[in-house]
Amino acid sequence: MELAIYVVDAFTEQQFKGNSAAVVPLTEWIADELMQNIAIENNLSETAFIKKITPNRYEIRWFSPLTEIDFCGHATLASSFILFNQFDVQGEIDFVTLEVGTLSVQQLDNGRIQMSFPNQLPEIVKDIPPAVLDGLSIKPLVVMKNRQAYFAVLASANDVLNVEYKAECLKSLAPYDLVVTSSVINNSELSVNVANKSKGKGKDIKADFISRYFWPASGGDEDPVTGSIHAGLAPYWSKQLNKNSMSAYQASKRGGMLYCEMKDDRVLVSGSAVLYLQGKIFV
């Protein structure tokens, strides 16, 4: 069997940044075991498999190297990028998922790809699992949870950059992952601190809030950029900051920018993407 494969860097405007995802277009579904083995072989945060229903409607499934994932933003962005740019799909795309309904995607005039996600606002956790507190080097101000992850709100952006985590502790939270987040008070200071931490050149970061995402039980220790968790982060920070439109920076080693907007009961998350690889799989 011969399958096409694309690798896209999502939530970035340059290669080797953002979060990489593989996209495998299918004409018919293949066995779950084979999809999982392909994801293991790719060894990326996610591999997305897409199957056309109609010209603008596709089924989509996502696999990490460890398991099938029920909601993935960056691989949805990568899949949309491939459909728009390699398959000449025009207009809005609808992705049918197994767990989170239909995700609508469109390309904006500025070139970014905008995805419509369900609002997954987290709720306050009264009985905080010890693994959350033991797994982080900095005590959170607030701990929340939605269907995907625990949310640990830290005091400052610098805390988010510098917090250390214990993967073995966080694994015990499965099936939940953990995101740490804070608002951004000073973008210039954030840009300097990011540059210092990465030992690289300074970058001009303009963000309303930042985050890091740890998922040792589901895919790896730290995810480079996590689109899906912004379906929870954006509504939370929208309430805290009293803003409907926000920019967000995920402060991993690769880093990535996301642009979020609250619209009715949906969370609109957009970003850029670039093609890294186009090839074939022989299985």
N, C-alpha and C positions, 0 to 999 in steps of 0.2 A: 504494500500500500504506500502510495506517495501523497504527502500532505504539504500544502503551502504553510510557511511560518513567517511571521514578522516579529521583530523585537522593536519596541517603541519606548523612548524615555518620556514619561508623562509628568505633568505639572512642572515643566521647565521649558526654556527656550533654547537650551544648548545641550549637546550630547554629554553623557557621563554625569549628568545631574538629574534631579527628580527621582522618579521610581520607574524601573524597567519592568515591562510586562511583555510576555509573548502573546501573540494572537494567532490562533489556528482556525481559519474558516473551514467549515465542513459542509458537504452536501447532504450527508446522513450522519446521525449520531454514531459514534464508535463506542466500544465498551468502556464502562467507567474505569476499569482497571488499567486499560490502555491510556486513557486520558491522565490518570494519576501517574503512570509511569513516565509519560511525556513531561509532565510537570516536574517530576523528580529529576529527570535528565536535564531539563532546562535550568533547574536550580535558581529560578528567579522568584521574587515575592509571589507572583501569580502568573499562571498561564490561562488565558481566556479562550474558550471554544465557542464559536458562534455559528449558527445555522439559520439560513434565510427561510422565512415563512412567506413573506411577500417582499417586493422591492424595498420597502422602508420598514419592515418589521422582522426582527431577528430574535431567536432564542439565544440566551447566553448562559454559560456556566463557567465558574472560576475554580481553579485548583492551585493551592500552594504546594510546595514540595512535601508537605505532611498530610494534607487532607483537602477535601472539597470545602470551599468557602461560600457562605450564603449571601455575601454582599461585598463587592469590591469596586471602589470608585476608580482607582487609577487604571485598572485593566479595562474598565468600561470606556474610559477616556481613550485609551490606546486602541480599543476596538473601533470606536467611532472615527478616530483619526485615520485608520486604515480604510474603513468604508468610504469616508469622504475623499480620500486622496489616492487610493489604489483601485477602488471599485467604482468611483465616480457616482456615488450615491448623492442625490440631491434632496434638500429639504430636511424635515425632522425625521429622526430615527427612533423607533420604539424597540426597546430590549425587553423581552419577556423573561422573567426570572422565576426560580422555584420558590423563593422565600419572601421577596420584598416587592412583589407586584411588578408593574410595568415601569421602566425607567425611560423617560423621553429625553432625547439629546438633540441639540441643534448647534450649528456653527454660527458664531456671532460675526458681526461686521469687522471687528478687530482681529479676527482669526482665531480667537479662543473658542474652545468647545465647552458648551454649557450643558450640564446634566441636571435633571430634575429628580431629586431624591425625596423619599418620605421623611417627614419630620420625626426625628428620633431623640427628642429632648430627654436628657437623663433626669432621674429623680434622686433626691437626697437619700443617702444610706445612713440609717441610724446605727445599726450594728455593723461597724466596719470590720471586714475580715482581717485577722492579724497579718495575713500574707501581704496585704496592701501596705500596711505600716512597716512591717519587717522587710519588705522587698524594696523600699525606697530609702535613700540616705537622708532625705529631707522630708519632714513631716508636712503633710498637706493641710491646708486651711479647711477644705471641704472635700468630701468624697461623695460621688454620685454614681449612678449606674443606669445603663439602658440595656437593650437586648444584646448588644455587642461587647461592651466593655465597662470597666470601672473608670471613673473620671476622677483624677486627683488634681485639685486646683492648688497651685503653689503661689507663694507670695509675690514672686517677681519673674520676669523673663530670664534673668540671670540664674535663678534657681532652676528653671526648666533646662537651661543649657548645661548646668553643672550637676544636676541630680544623677546619682549612680543607682543602679538597680541590681537586684539579685535574681537571676533568671530562675533558679530553683524554687524560690519563694513564689514568684509570679506564675510558675507552671501550675501550682496548686489552685489557682483561680479558674482554671479551665471549667467550662468552655468560654469563659470571659477573658478578654485581654485587658490591658491597662494603658490609659493615655494620661499624660501629665500636661498641664496647660496653665497659662497665665495671660493676663492682658499685657499689652505693650505700652509703656508710658513714654519712653524715649527711643525713637527709631534710630537716631544717630548712635546712641550708646549700644543698642542692640547690634547694629552693623559692626561696630568695633569689636564687641564681645564675640560675635560669630566668627569674625576674621581671626581673632586671637586664638579661639578654641580650635579652629581648623588649621591654624598656622599658614593661612593663605592670604591672598590679597583681600582688601576690604571690599564689601559689596554693599550697595545701597538698598537696604531692606526697608520697605514701608508696609507695616502690618499692624492690625488692630489687636491680634492675639497670636500666640505661638503655641506649639505643642510638640511632644515627642510620643511615639507609640511603641509599646513593648508587647510582643506576642509570642513568647517562647513556647506556649502550648499549641499554637496553631500554625506558625510558619517560620519563625526565626526570632532572634533576640530583639532586634529593633527594626521596624519597618521604615524605609526611607521616606515615603510620603503616602499618607492613608486618606484617600478621598472619602471613603464611607464614614469614617468617624466624624467628619465635618457635618454630617447630617445630625449629629448630636452637639458638636462644639458650636456650630453657628447659631442654633436657636438659644443655647445657653448664653453665649456672649452677646447676642442681640438683646436679650433682656437686661444683662448686666451693664452694657454700654449704651443702651437705648439707641441702637443703630440697626437699620434694616440691611444695609450694604456694608460689607466688611472684607478686608483682605487678611489672609492668614499665612503664616510661615511655619512650615514643619522643619524643626531644627535638627535633622539628622546629619550625618556626615555629607551626604549628597545634597540635602536641602531641597525644598520645593515651595512654590507659591501657589496659593489657591485663592479664588475670589468667590465670596459667598453672598447670597442674597435671600432674604426671607420673602416668600410670596404665598399668601394664603396659608394653606397647610403643607406647603412644599418648601424644600430647601434647595436653592439653585447653587450648584458648585461648578465653577468653570476654571479652565487652565489651558496651558499650551502643551504641545507635544512635538517631538522630533523623531524621525525614523532612524534607527541604528542598523537594522539587519533585515534582509529579505532572503529567504532560502527555501529549502525543501527538507522534509522529514521522510525517511524511508523506514517503514515499520512493517 
